[in-house]
Amino acid sequence: MSAGTVDKLGMSVFLMISTSAQPILAMLSKEDNEYKYNFATVPLIAEFLKLLTSTMMLLWKVVEFKDFRKTNRPKLRWERVNITTNMSAVVCFIMPSILYVFINNIAFLALTQMSPSTFQILNNIKILTAGLAFRIFLKRPLNELQWIALLFLVAGCTVSQIKTDGVSGIFATPVLGYMYILTSAALSAVAGCYFGA
């Protein structure tokens, strides 16, 4: 495997683990079914960790220690990376960033209403809303297989929510939990369309 493939595979595994761990760690941090801290600070800390990780990865690509012993300082090889200095390109990321702040905070609210496994299952509704938003607003066609996949996704999410314990009610999650998930999915679709436009 090439170095680029290994990098992409490593980042994919890291992203998968961190995405899966978020609701589990959030649920484990609750005491008496409530957060004893301001959960709005968690996405902020997560964003700072992402910034730190990105900076470290950038330095890993740019800094060269080949002649470090001779010169006593590392050589910077900025030509190895492509960084934009175009402010209009940078400004394009402001709106989706703000939306993702709301999405990350809504995740904590949703976890007050449901278990991490239910959250992960219902969070897949983002795929449906993104597909529909891209089709409606950006006029991107979906082929027959994609429509079938979206139908199966909705069917799977719906079936997972049917209550089977015989207690009154049909659905396993309170309505407020569904509202949080749908709000998060809608905001995610808007952010996705913004990037896709």
C-alpha positions, 0 to 999 in steps of 0.5 A, spaced: 500 500 500 502 507 498 503 512 504 497 516 501 492 510 502 495 508 509 494 515 511 487 515 508 485 508 511 488 511 518 484 517 518 478 513 516 479 508 522 480 514 527 474 518 524 469 511 525 472 510 532 471 517 534 464 518 531 462 512 534 465 513 541 461 520 542 454 518 544 457 513 548 462 517 552 456 523 552 452 517 556 457 515 560 458 522 563 451 523 565 450 522 573 442 521 575 440 521 567 443 529 567 449 532 565 453 535 571 457 540 566 455 545 561 455 540 555 455 546 550 463 546 552 464 539 549 463 541 542 468 547 543 473 542 546 472 537 541 473 543 536 480 545 539 482 538 539 481 538 532 485 544 531 490 541 535 490 535 531 490 538 524 496 543 526 500 537 528 498 533 522 500 539 518 507 540 521 508 532 520 507 534 512 511 540 512 517 540 517 523 536 515 528 534 520 533 531 515 539 536 516 537 538 523 543 536 527 547 541 522 543 547 522 540 546 529 533 548 526 528 544 522 527 546 514 520 548 513 517 545 506 511 549 505 510 546 497 508 539 500 501 542 502 496 546 498 493 551 503 489 557 500 490 564 502 483 566 498 479 569 504 473 568 499 474 561 500 475 561 507 469 565 508 465 560 505 466 555 511 463 560 516 456 558 515 457 550 515 461 551 521 456 555 525 451 549 523 455 544 525 456 547 532 448 547 533 448 540 530 453 538 535 450 541 541 443 538 539 446 531 539 447 532 547 440 534 547 438 528 543 442 523 548 438 526 554 432 522 550 435 516 548 440 511 548 447 511 544 445 505 540 438 508 538 442 515 537 446 512 532 441 508 529 436 514 528 442 519 526 443 515 520 436 519 518 442 525 516 443 520 510 436 521 508 435 528 509 442 530 505 440 525 499 433 529 499 436 536 500 441 534 494 436 532 490 431 538 491 435 544 492 441 542 488 438 538 482 442 532 483 439 526 481 439 519 485 439 513 481 434 507 482 439 504 487 440 510 491 432 511 492 432 503 494 437 504 499 434 511 502 427 507 503 431 501 506 434 506 511 428 509 513 425 502 514 430 500 518 430 506 523 423 505 523 423 498 525 428 499 530 423 504 534 417 500 534 416 498 542 416 491 543 416 490 551 408 491 551 408 497 555 403 503 552 405 507 546 408 505 539 415 508 539 421 507 544 423 514 544 420 520 546 417 525 541 422 530 543 428 525 542 425 525 534 425 532 534 432 533 536 434 528 531 430 531 525 432 538 527 440 535 527 438 532 520 435 538 517 441 542 519 446 537 517 443 537 510 443 545 509 450 545 511 451 539 506 448 543 500 452 549 502 458 545 501 455 542 495 453 548 491 
